[in-house]
């Protein structure tokens, strides 16, 4: 909700990483993967972005969502 309501707030940039950490803690692999993908989009370091996308794909696999895993792997390879 915060991200949607205040997209230009200085703290909005930290929301995906914080949510990913919270979802990992809750073992909500699918949501953690989606947030890690958002983290990757905001990274300027290509190696760090690839790492985040790889972790997102692994989490989608852990969640059992093969279609989402495949999409995450495609983003990783791109």
C-alpha positions in Angstrom: 0.0 0.0 0.0 2.8 2.4 0.9 4.5 1.8 -2.4 1.3 2.5 -4.3 0.3 5.6 -2.3 3.7 7.2 -2.1 5.8 6.2 -5.1 8.1 9.2 -4.9 8.8 8.9 -1.2 12.5 8.4 -0.4 11.7 5.2 1.5 9.8 3.7 -1.4 13.0 2.4 -3.0 13.7 0.2 0.1 10.2 -1.4 0.1 11.0 -4.4 -2.3 14.1 -5.5 -0.3 12.3 -5.1 3.0 9.3 -7.0 1.8 11.5 -9.7 0.3 13.2 -10.2 3.7 9.9 -10.3 5.4 8.4 -12.9 3.0 11.6 -15.0 3.3 11.1 -15.0 7.1 7.5 -16.1 6.6 8.6 -18.8 4.1 6.3 -17.2 1.5 8.6 -18.1 -1.4 6.5 -16.8 -4.2 6.0 -13.3 -2.8 9.7 -13.2 -1.8 10.6 -14.0 -5.4 8.4 -11.3 -6.8 10.0 -8.7 -4.6 13.5 -9.9 -5.4 12.6 -9.4 -9.1 11.6 -5.9 -8.3 14.9 -5.4 -6.4 16.7 -6.6 -9.5 14.9 -4.1 -11.6 16.2 -1.3 -9.4 19.8 -2.4 -9.3 22.5 -0.6 -11.4 25.1 -3.4 -10.9 24.4 -6.1 -13.5 26.0 -8.8 -11.4 23.9 -8.0 -8.4 20.8 -7.9 -10.6 21.6 -11.3 -12.0 22.1 -12.7 -8.5 18.7 -11.3 -7.4 17.0 -12.8 -10.5 18.6 -16.2 -9.9 17.5 -16.2 -6.3 14.0 -15.2 -7.5 14.0 -18.2 -9.9 15.1 -20.6 -7.1 12.4 -19.3 -4.8 9.7 -19.8 -7.5 10.9 -23.4 -7.8 10.7 -23.8 -4.1 7.2 -22.4 -4.2 6.3 -25.0 -6.8 5.3 -22.5 -9.5 7.0 -23.8 -12.6 5.6 -21.1 -14.9 6.9 -18.3 -12.7 10.2 -20.1 -12.3 10.6 -20.3 -16.1 9.7 -16.6 -16.5 12.3 -15.7 -13.7 14.9 -17.8 -15.5 14.2 -16.1 -18.8 14.7 -12.7 -17.1 17.9 -14.0 -15.5 19.2 -15.1 -18.9 18.2 -11.8 -20.6 
